[in-house]
Amino acid sequence: MNTNSSAVPENQFKRSMKTRHLIMLSLGGVIGTGLFFNTGYIIATAGAIGAIIAYLIGAIVVYLVMLCLGELAVAMPETGAFHTYASKFISPATGYTVAWLYWLTWTVALGSSFTAAGLCMQYWFPQVSVWIWCLVFCVVIFLLNIITAQFFAESEFWFSIIKVITIIVFIIAGSAAIFGFIPMKNNLPAPFLHNITEHGWFPNGIIPIVMTMVSVNFAFSGTELIGIAAGETHQPEKTIPLAIKTTILRLIIFFVGTIFVLASLLPMKQAGVIKSPFVEVFESIGIPYAADIMNFVILTAILSAANSGLYASGRMLWSLSNQGTLPKCFGKLNPKGIPTTAIAVSMIGGLLALFSSVIAPDTVFVGLTAISGFAVVAVWLSICASHYFFRKQLSTSEIQSLKYKAPLYPLVPILGFILCLIACIGLAFDPEQRIALYCGIPFVVVCYIAYHVTRAYQQRVNR
């Protein structure tokens, strides 16, 4: 028997991620396409005040879900953990469906990320089609993911540092421009809070806030990567709670602060997804080359989010295979501990971006983010439900022995579940995002049917 403590069991991931990797992995998955592009759509739909409120509600939802996930992940640190929790505490069919939903979340998000990256490149190269850039970035992100997990974590760490610094600089520079400390272009007067109040508090009513909640949740998706990476994390009982606390605090500061600056500097009628609202804001500020620098950083941020997304979707397919619900080829790890086949298949979602060659890129982007948002909110629903049933089955002594406990049980999982459900219902009121329900609900039904058919076949074979 090999007594080397560094030996890795066959077909198991190496615990090579440190606290800094986990914190930056979670931040990296979040600060990406949703924040840098979707915010324009949300401001245009819900108005400035509505967008700020939507993001505040979104931050509360994320915090509730992460509290639930934190308790589960510390008690049972497993790679690709969401569906194993749902299988144990809801039903095996639900666990199978959750796994496929989370895979759908990230593989479709790859498509929206590559589309957004192509739109960034068109800022400099308007004559080159978006789909060509999508293809180039597909290759780059695939290569980053198949080298080693350590290389992936380290590259994501530095990607995320660039994004965090950019957001801080944006908030500081934007705030200075709002109040006239940095001049606006063409000697325009400082906007102060004029753009926020120009069209009233809720120019389109309250309903758009509910309509955009899935888009907001899509922007926040990625925090749950803490749970995905639990099986590759050193000392999860210490690392995961710390990552949750620091990540949530930073998200609230970054997102709400960023939305306030954007809404103050960007008139509601100019907001959209053809161009990043961040670039539009810096085009209006009298700082030379600021828009070009911001566009480059946004491109880096989007590719970083795609990097995290491919990591997550590949691990989910590996986890399904490891439990026998997918062919064994998806569960094979190469000598460096990378599920190469699972990652290659997950890249299919990135190819959805190529539809931008036949459909308007902005239309493709909104549709893909809505589908991805629906899928991640459905996964969050399962996390809240899994936590509720997990804690319910424990004895008093078992609860006291938990290394990390979510506060205010059962209020936290119940409130998190209700808010996620409201976000899904809100999709029905938005024609641009309704495609998520048309695709998402049948996908869930097919997954449940597929699970029962697969199980029936396996039982017949084993007789």
Phi, psi and omega in degrees: 000137180279120182262005180294121183293342181270357181293144182253126178304151182301135177060029175240152181283151175280139178274074187256356183271134178261176182303315181298325178295315184294318179297314182287332175296317179294315178296321182296322179292334185270311184281088184202228187303314183300314181288314188280340180238315186294336181299328177297316179296319183292318178296318180294330184271312186261350184083171185297306180296318179300319180295318179297316179297318180300319180287328175295316177297318179301320179296321178296316180300313181300318181296317179298315180296319181292328175297316177298313182295322181301315179296316180295316185291325178287320179291325183221077181286105180226145176287133182071044197284335190305311186287333177291324176295314180297322179296318183286320192249351174243287175191153178302322179295322177295319178300317178299316180293319179299318179300314179291326177295319180289324173299316178299319179309308188275327180289325175287324177298330174301316179299316180291325179294315181292326175296315178297320178297321177296322177295324176298316182293329178293342175300324179262328184235071185297341183277346181266130182297149181299320186296332179295315177296323178303316181295318179299314184289330175304314181295315183298312183292323178300315180296321179298329185274343185255009179280285173208158177296324179296318179295319177301310183297320182291318179295321180292326178301312182285324173305313185292324177300318178300316181294316181298314178299319180298315180297318179298314179297319180298315181296317181293309181295319179296318179297321178296322179290324180301318185257014170087007179284333172245128185291149173277160181293151178058028177058028177290150181290155177299135185287339188049234180251021184300315183293331180288323185258355187303316184258018182085173183294313182229081186299332180248014180090185182278328185306319180302333177296316177292320180301324185268002184298324178293321176297321177296315180295326174299319179297326179274347182298139185127333176298328181289356175300340174304318179288323179297319186273003185303323182287348180246019185251135177282130181051065183301331181294337176261320187289315187294310178301320179295318179297320180295312182299311184290322182293314182297316180300314181292323180297316180298315180296311184294309187290307183294318177298318180294316181296321179298315180295314179301311182296330180285325186262341185249112176303143184304322184288343179268349184285147179177196181239003177299323179223145179301134178299334177295318179294318179299320179296314182287339173292332182272349180265140184281050176248121182302134176062012182298318181295321179295317179297315180297319179298320178295316181294321178298319177302315178299318181296318181294317179293328175296316178296321177295323177300313177295321183295317179292323175303310184294314183292323177296317179295327181292318176296320177302316183295319177298317179294321182297335179264004174086011180263357173226159178306151185297337182299331179287340183265359182283135175253142176283174183304339180268004178082027182249129176281079190301313182297316180298321179292318180298317180292324180294338178292349178305320180300324178298329181289344176299335179296337182292345175296343178296348177282339181242344178236150180305130183305322181293325177293316177301316183298310182298318180297315181293319180293327178293316179297314180296319179297317178301315183296317182289325178293323176298322177294318178299322175304315182293326179295315179297316180293319180298318179295319180301311183285329177298308182293326183296329184273353182275147174280170181300318181293322179293322177296318180294334182274355179297136181285337176216125181241131173290137182285165170056038173290138005265010184299317184301305180294325181292314180294320177299317179297314183297316181294322177295320180295319178299321179299318179296318180297325180300335179299329183295339183269355183244110182302327182288333183253355184298338178302333179297322177287320179298326179268320188289314182296312175300325178299317179297315180299315180298321179298316178297316179296315181299321180299311183292324177294316180297316181295318179299320179293317180296320178295323179293320181292324184281352181287000000 
